[in-house]
Amino acid sequence: MSEITLNPEQLKEILKSAIVELIRDNREEVSEFLAEIIEDIAMERAIAEGETTELVSRDSIFQLLEPKS
């Protein structure tokens, strides 16, 4: 078996091409994956913010969630 030698620039270009092809061929999966990452980051920030704010009662939260008549 022969050995293949690549310089760093060649390797960089091959990796770029592979990543672009992966994204292009799996657009929906990549979009879903990125959406999950964004949701996780938003949840993490909401939790961190919630840890530094004043506590409220369960009843007051449910009053806000009830439809107004």
Biopython code that builds the backbone (N, CA, C, O; Angstrom):
import numpy as np
from Bio.PDB.StructureBuilder import StructureBuilder

atoms = [
    (1, "MET", "N", (0.845, -1.176, 0.000)),
    (1, "MET", "CA", (0.000, 0.000, 0.000)),
    (1, "MET", "C", (0.891, 1.239, 0.000)),
    (1, "MET", "O", (1.828, 1.339, 0.792)),
    (2, "SER", "N", (0.593, 2.175, -0.887)),
    (2, "SER", "CA", (1.416, 3.374, -0.975)),
    (2, "SER", "C", (0.928, 4.434, 0.005)),
    (2, "SER", "O", (-0.227, 4.437, 0.431)),
    (3, "GLU", "N", (1.825, 5.313, 0.340)),
    (3, "GLU", "CA", (1.531, 6.376, 1.302)),
    (3, "GLU", "C", (1.157, 7.650, 0.554)),
    (3, "GLU", "O", (1.767, 7.977, -0.463)),
    (4, "ILE", "N", (0.154, 8.368, 1.058)),
    (4, "ILE", "CA", (-0.256, 9.635, 0.462)),
    (4, "ILE", "C", (0.233, 10.766, 1.359)),
    (4, "ILE", "O", (0.034, 10.741, 2.573)),
    (5, "THR", "N", (0.865, 11.743, 0.754)),
    (5, "THR", "CA", (1.377, 12.881, 1.509)),
    (5, "THR", "C", (0.613, 14.134, 1.093)),
    (5, "THR", "O", (0.490, 14.437, -0.094)),
    (6, "LEU", "N", (0.104, 14.850, 2.084)),
    (6, "LEU", "CA", (-0.618, 16.097, 1.842)),
    (6, "LEU", "C", (0.036, 17.209, 2.645)),
    (6, "LEU", "O", (0.442, 17.014, 3.790)),
    (7, "ASN", "N", (0.131, 18.369, 2.029)),
    (7, "ASN", "CA", (0.602, 19.502, 2.809)),
    (7, "ASN", "C", (-0.608, 20.103, 3.531)),
    (7, "ASN", "O", (-1.744, 19.787, 3.179)),
    (8, "PRO", "N", (-0.392, 20.941, 4.509)),
    (8, "PRO", "CA", (-1.512, 21.491, 5.286)),
    (8, "PRO", "C", (-2.569, 22.198, 4.438)),
    (8, "PRO", "O", (-3.757, 22.105, 4.747)),
    (9, "GLU", "N", (-2.173, 22.893, 3.390)),
    (9, "GLU", "CA", (-3.139, 23.599, 2.534)),
    (9, "GLU", "C", (-4.015, 22.616, 1.763)),
    (9, "GLU", "O", (-5.217, 22.842, 1.617)),
    (10, "GLN", "N", (-3.428, 21.536, 1.272)),
    (10, "GLN", "CA", (-4.205, 20.519, 0.559)),
    (10, "GLN", "C", (-5.220, 19.874, 1.507)),
    (10, "GLN", "O", (-6.381, 19.675, 1.150)),
    (11, "LEU", "N", (-4.766, 19.554, 2.709)),
    (11, "LEU", "CA", (-5.655, 18.950, 3.701)),
    (11, "LEU", "C", (-6.796, 19.893, 4.045)),
    (11, "LEU", "O", (-7.944, 19.468, 4.169)),
    (12, "LYS", "N", (-6.481, 21.165, 4.198)),
    (12, "LYS", "CA", (-7.498, 22.176, 4.505)),
    (12, "LYS", "C", (-8.549, 22.235, 3.399)),
    (12, "LYS", "O", (-9.744, 22.279, 3.692)),
    (13, "GLU", "N", (-8.133, 22.236, 2.154)),
    (13, "GLU", "CA", (-9.064, 22.291, 1.028)),
    (13, "GLU", "C", (-9.924, 21.031, 0.936)),
    (13, "GLU", "O", (-11.115, 21.113, 0.637)),
    (14, "ILE", "N", (-9.333, 19.881, 1.190)),
    (14, "ILE", "CA", (-10.090, 18.626, 1.165)),
    (14, "ILE", "C", (-11.139, 18.625, 2.270)),
    (14, "ILE", "O", (-12.281, 18.229, 2.040)),
    (15, "LEU", "N", (-10.764, 19.062, 3.454)),
    (15, "LEU", "CA", (-11.719, 19.118, 4.565)),
    (15, "LEU", "C", (-12.847, 20.106, 4.277)),
    (15, "LEU", "O", (-14.010, 19.819, 4.562)),
    (16, "LYS", "N", (-12.511, 21.266, 3.716)),
    (16, "LYS", "CA", (-13.532, 22.251, 3.350)),
    (16, "LYS", "C", (-14.526, 21.655, 2.369)),
    (16, "LYS", "O", (-15.737, 21.788, 2.542)),
    (17, "SER", "N", (-14.015, 21.003, 1.351)),
    (17, "SER", "CA", (-14.881, 20.389, 0.339)),
    (17, "SER", "C", (-15.784, 19.331, 0.951)),
    (17, "SER", "O", (-16.967, 19.246, 0.622)),
    (18, "ALA", "N", (-15.229, 18.536, 1.832)),
    (18, "ALA", "CA", (-16.012, 17.475, 2.474)),
    (18, "ALA", "C", (-17.116, 18.069, 3.343)),
    (18, "ALA", "O", (-18.241, 17.570, 3.341)),
    (19, "ILE", "N", (-16.808, 19.117, 4.077)),
    (19, "ILE", "CA", (-17.808, 19.750, 4.946)),
    (19, "ILE", "C", (-18.907, 20.397, 4.118)),
    (19, "ILE", "O", (-20.086, 20.268, 4.447)),
    (20, "VAL", "N", (-18.536, 21.093, 3.048)),
    (20, "VAL", "CA", (-19.524, 21.725, 2.173)),
    (20, "VAL", "C", (-20.435, 20.665, 1.557)),
    (20, "VAL", "O", (-21.651, 20.851, 1.500)),
    (21, "GLU", "N", (-19.861, 19.565, 1.100)),
    (21, "GLU", "CA", (-20.656, 18.486, 0.511)),
    (21, "GLU", "C", (-21.589, 17.861, 1.543)),
    (21, "GLU", "O", (-22.744, 17.562, 1.240)),
    (22, "LEU", "N", (-21.090, 17.665, 2.755)),
    (22, "LEU", "CA", (-21.914, 17.108, 3.829)),
    (22, "LEU", "C", (-23.111, 18.007, 4.119)),
    (22, "LEU", "O", (-24.234, 17.521, 4.250)),
    (23, "ILE", "N", (-22.878, 19.304, 4.219)),
    (23, "ILE", "CA", (-23.963, 20.253, 4.485)),
    (23, "ILE", "C", (-24.945, 20.287, 3.316)),
    (23, "ILE", "O", (-26.159, 20.279, 3.524)),
    (24, "ARG", "N", (-24.438, 20.324, 2.116)),
    (24, "ARG", "CA", (-25.287, 20.389, 0.925)),
    (24, "ARG", "C", (-26.159, 19.127, 0.802)),
    (24, "ARG", "O", (-27.345, 19.223, 0.485)),
    (25, "ASP", "N", (-25.584, 17.971, 1.047)),
    (25, "ASP", "CA", (-26.314, 16.710, 0.900)),
    (25, "ASP", "C", (-27.268, 16.425, 2.054)),
    (25, "ASP", "O", (-28.199, 15.632, 1.911)),
    (26, "ASN", "N", (-27.040, 17.067, 3.195)),
    (26, "ASN", "CA", (-27.846, 16.799, 4.397)),
    (26, "ASN", "C", (-28.395, 18.094, 4.971)),
    (26, "ASN", "O", (-28.369, 18.304, 6.184)),
    (27, "ARG", "N", (-28.885, 18.953, 4.107)),
    (27, "ARG", "CA", (-29.327, 20.292, 4.497)),
    (27, "ARG", "C", (-30.351, 20.253, 5.632)),
    (27, "ARG", "O", (-30.229, 21.003, 6.600)),
    (28, "GLU", "N", (-31.355, 19.387, 5.522)),
    (28, "GLU", "CA", (-32.412, 19.339, 6.538)),
    (28, "GLU", "C", (-31.868, 18.894, 7.896)),
    (28, "GLU", "O", (-32.191, 19.484, 8.927)),
    (29, "GLU", "N", (-31.046, 17.855, 7.885)),
    (29, "GLU", "CA", (-30.475, 17.363, 9.143)),
    (29, "GLU", "C", (-29.573, 18.409, 9.786)),
    (29, "GLU", "O", (-29.593, 18.583, 11.004)),
    (30, "VAL", "N", (-28.785, 19.103, 8.973)),
    (30, "VAL", "CA", (-27.897, 20.146, 9.500)),
    (30, "VAL", "C", (-28.724, 21.284, 10.086)),
    (30, "VAL", "O", (-28.381, 21.818, 11.141)),
    (31, "SER", "N", (-29.815, 21.662, 9.411)),
    (31, "SER", "CA", (-30.687, 22.727, 9.920)),
    (31, "SER", "C", (-31.301, 22.334, 11.254)),
    (31, "SER", "O", (-31.344, 23.141, 12.182)),
    (32, "GLU", "N", (-31.775, 21.102, 11.355)),
    (32, "GLU", "CA", (-32.351, 20.625, 12.618)),
    (32, "GLU", "C", (-31.307, 20.609, 13.726)),
    (32, "GLU", "O", (-31.594, 20.982, 14.864)),
    (33, "PHE", "N", (-30.098, 20.176, 13.391)),
    (33, "PHE", "CA", (-29.010, 20.132, 14.358)),
    (33, "PHE", "C", (-28.676, 21.532, 14.875)),
    (33, "PHE", "O", (-28.510, 21.730, 16.079)),
    (34, "LEU", "N", (-28.578, 22.496, 13.969)),
    (34, "LEU", "CA", (-28.283, 23.873, 14.369)),
    (34, "LEU", "C", (-29.416, 24.467, 15.196)),
    (34, "LEU", "O", (-29.163, 25.209, 16.146)),
    (35, "ALA", "N", (-30.670, 24.148, 14.844)),
    (35, "ALA", "CA", (-31.814, 24.638, 15.613)),
    (35, "ALA", "C", (-31.760, 24.098, 17.041)),
    (35, "ALA", "O", (-32.044, 24.825, 17.993)),
    (36, "GLU", "N", (-31.396, 22.823, 17.192)),
    (36, "GLU", "CA", (-31.285, 22.234, 18.531)),
    (36, "GLU", "C", (-30.193, 22.927, 19.345)),
    (36, "GLU", "O", (-30.363, 23.177, 20.538)),
    (37, "ILE", "N", (-29.090, 23.230, 18.701)),
    (37, "ILE", "CA", (-27.997, 23.919, 19.401)),
    (37, "ILE", "C", (-28.455, 25.291, 19.878)),
    (37, "ILE", "O", (-28.174, 25.678, 21.012)),
    (38, "ILE", "N", (-29.163, 26.031, 19.019)),
    (38, "ILE", "CA", (-29.657, 27.364, 19.381)),
    (38, "ILE", "C", (-30.655, 27.262, 20.529)),
    (38, "ILE", "O", (-30.620, 28.073, 21.454)),
    (39, "GLU", "N", (-31.546, 26.271, 20.476)),
    (39, "GLU", "CA", (-32.514, 26.079, 21.559)),
    (39, "GLU", "C", (-31.801, 25.759, 22.871)),
    (39, "GLU", "O", (-32.175, 26.281, 23.922)),
    (40, "ASP", "N", (-30.773, 24.901, 22.817)),
    (40, "ASP", "CA", (-30.020, 24.560, 24.023)),
    (40, "ASP", "C", (-29.340, 25.782, 24.628)),
    (40, "ASP", "O", (-29.338, 25.962, 25.846)),
    (41, "ILE", "N", (-28.767, 26.613, 23.777)),
    (41, "ILE", "CA", (-28.103, 27.827, 24.259)),
    (41, "ILE", "C", (-29.126, 28.770, 24.893)),
    (41, "ILE", "O", (-28.874, 29.341, 25.954)),
    (42, "ALA", "N", (-30.286, 28.933, 24.239)),
    (42, "ALA", "CA", (-31.333, 29.803, 24.784)),
    (42, "ALA", "C", (-31.822, 29.282, 26.131)),
    (42, "ALA", "O", (-32.032, 30.064, 27.058)),
    (43, "MET", "N", (-32.007, 27.961, 26.247)),
    (43, "MET", "CA", (-32.460, 27.374, 27.507)),
    (43, "MET", "C", (-31.413, 27.572, 28.595)),
    (43, "MET", "O", (-31.749, 27.887, 29.736)),
    (44, "GLU", "N", (-30.157, 27.389, 28.244)),
    (44, "GLU", "CA", (-29.073, 27.591, 29.210)),
    (44, "GLU", "C", (-29.061, 29.030, 29.724)),
    (44, "GLU", "O", (-28.906, 29.268, 30.922)),
    (45, "ARG", "N", (-29.225, 29.976, 28.816)),
    (45, "ARG", "CA", (-29.243, 31.392, 29.221)),
    (45, "ARG", "C", (-30.472, 31.714, 30.070)),
    (45, "ARG", "O", (-30.377, 32.475, 31.032)),
    (46, "ALA", "N", (-31.627, 31.138, 29.719)),
    (46, "ALA", "CA", (-32.846, 31.373, 30.501)),
    (46, "ALA", "C", (-32.692, 30.813, 31.910)),
    (46, "ALA", "O", (-33.110, 31.444, 32.880)),
    (47, "ILE", "N", (-32.101, 29.645, 32.023)),
    (47, "ILE", "CA", (-31.882, 29.045, 33.348)),
    (47, "ILE", "C", (-30.926, 29.909, 34.160)),
    (47, "ILE", "O", (-31.172, 30.176, 35.337)),
    (48, "ALA", "N", (-29.842, 30.345, 33.537)),
    (48, "ALA", "CA", (-28.874, 31.195, 34.245)),
    (48, "ALA", "C", (-29.529, 32.493, 34.698)),
    (48, "ALA", "O", (-29.287, 32.951, 35.815)),
    (49, "GLU", "N", (-30.356, 33.088, 33.841)),
    (49, "GLU", "CA", (-31.052, 34.321, 34.215)),
    (49, "GLU", "C", (-32.037, 34.051, 35.344)),
    (49, "GLU", "O", (-32.167, 34.853, 36.268)),
    (50, "GLY", "N", (-32.725, 32.928, 35.267)),
    (50, "GLY", "CA", (-33.701, 32.566, 36.292)),
    (50, "GLY", "C", (-33.068, 32.354, 37.657)),
    (50, "GLY", "O", (-33.713, 32.576, 38.682)),
    (51, "GLU", "N", (-31.825, 31.931, 37.679)),
    (51, "GLU", "CA", (-31.136, 31.705, 38.951)),
    (51, "GLU", "C", (-30.787, 33.008, 39.660)),
    (51, "GLU", "O", (-30.483, 33.002, 40.853)),
    (52, "THR", "N", (-30.830, 34.125, 38.936)),
    (52, "THR", "CA", (-30.451, 35.409, 39.547)),
    (52, "THR", "C", (-31.646, 36.333, 39.758)),
    (52, "THR", "O", (-31.477, 37.465, 40.212)),
    (53, "THR", "N", (-32.856, 35.864, 39.434)),
    (53, "THR", "CA", (-34.031, 36.713, 39.591)),
    (53, "THR", "C", (-34.837, 36.286, 40.815)),
    (53, "THR", "O", (-34.600, 35.232, 41.407)),
    (54, "GLU", "N", (-35.786, 37.128, 41.171)),
    (54, "GLU", "CA", (-36.628, 36.890, 42.338)),
    (54, "GLU", "C", (-37.570, 35.701, 42.091)),
    (54, "GLU", "O", (-38.091, 35.525, 40.989)),
    (55, "LEU", "N", (-37.774, 34.900, 43.128)),
    (55, "LEU", "CA", (-38.683, 33.762, 43.026)),
    (55, "LEU", "C", (-40.131, 34.240, 43.011)),
    (55, "LEU", "O", (-40.474, 35.227, 43.661)),
    (56, "VAL", "N", (-40.974, 33.538, 42.269)),
    (56, "VAL", "CA", (-42.407, 33.840, 42.233)),
    (56, "VAL", "C", (-43.177, 32.570, 42.541)),
    (56, "VAL", "O", (-42.661, 31.461, 42.395)),
    (57, "SER", "N", (-44.413, 32.746, 42.969)),
    (57, "SER", "CA", (-45.219, 31.577, 43.325)),
    (57, "SER", "C", (-45.723, 30.861, 42.080)),
    (57, "SER", "O", (-45.814, 31.446, 41.001)),
    (58, "ARG", "N", (-46.038, 29.618, 42.248)),
    (58, "ARG", "CA", (-46.594, 28.798, 41.163)),
    (58, "ARG", "C", (-47.925, 29.381, 40.691)),
    (58, "ARG", "O", (-48.209, 29.421, 39.494)),
    (59, "ASP", "N", (-48.742, 29.837, 41.657)),
    (59, "ASP", "CA", (-50.050, 30.404, 41.317)),
    (59, "ASP", "C", (-49.920, 31.642, 40.430)),
    (59, "ASP", "O", (-50.703, 31.815, 39.496)),
    (60, "SER", "N", (-48.957, 32.489, 40.707)),
    (60, "SER", "CA", (-48.813, 33.703, 39.894)),
    (60, "SER", "C", (-48.399, 33.354, 38.456)),
    (60, "SER", "O", (-48.785, 34.049, 37.516)),
    (61, "ILE", "N", (-47.635, 32.309, 38.290)),
    (61, "ILE", "CA", (-47.261, 31.876, 36.937)),
    (61, "ILE", "C", (-48.478, 31.363, 36.192)),
    (61, "ILE", "O", (-48.685, 31.716, 35.031)),
    (62, "PHE", "N", (-49.294, 30.528, 36.844)),
    (62, "PHE", "CA", (-50.468, 29.991, 36.181)),
    (62, "PHE", "C", (-51.505, 31.072, 35.898)),
    (62, "PHE", "O", (-52.260, 30.961, 34.931)),
    (63, "GLN", "N", (-51.555, 32.102, 36.712)),
    (63, "GLN", "CA", (-52.474, 33.217, 36.411)),
    (63, "GLN", "C", (-52.063, 33.914, 35.113)),
    (63, "GLN", "O", (-52.917, 34.330, 34.329)),
    (64, "LEU", "N", (-50.772, 34.039, 34.893)),
    (64, "LEU", "CA", (-50.291, 34.651, 33.651)),
    (64, "LEU", "C", (-50.586, 33.781, 32.430)),
    (64, "LEU", "O", (-50.780, 34.291, 31.326)),
    (65, "LEU", "N", (-50.615, 32.485, 32.637)),
    (65, "LEU", "CA", (-50.838, 31.559, 31.521)),
    (65, "LEU", "C", (-52.317, 31.370, 31.162)),
    (65, "LEU", "O", (-52.640, 30.905, 30.068)),
    (66, "GLU", "N", (-53.210, 31.733, 32.087)),
    (66, "GLU", "CA", (-54.641, 31.570, 31.819)),
    (66, "GLU", "C", (-55.107, 32.620, 30.824)),
    (66, "GLU", "O", (-54.693, 33.778, 30.885)),
    (67, "PRO", "N", (-55.998, 32.192, 29.883)),
    (67, "PRO", "CA", (-56.525, 33.165, 28.914)),
    (67, "PRO", "C", (-57.387, 34.207, 29.617)),
    (67, "PRO", "O", (-58.128, 33.905, 30.553)),
    (68, "LYS", "N", (-57.270, 35.419, 29.148)),
    (68, "LYS", "CA", (-58.061, 36.512, 29.750)),
    (68, "LYS", "C", (-59.429, 36.540, 29.083)),
    (68, "LYS", "O", (-59.547, 36.399, 27.866)),
    (69, "SER", "N", (-60.470, 36.728, 29.911)),
    (69, "SER", "CA", (-61.822, 36.750, 29.342)),
    (69, "SER", "C", (-62.351, 38.148, 29.204)),
    (69, "SER", "O", (-63.476, 38.340, 28.742)),
]
sb = StructureBuilder()
sb.init_structure("model")
sb.init_model(0)
sb.init_chain("A")
sb.init_seg("    ")
for serial, (resi, resn, name, xyz) in enumerate(atoms, 1):
    if name == "N":
        sb.init_residue(resn, " ", resi, " ")
    sb.init_atom(name, np.array(xyz, "f"), 0.0, 1.0, " ", f" {name:<3s}", serial, name[0])
structure = sb.get_structure()
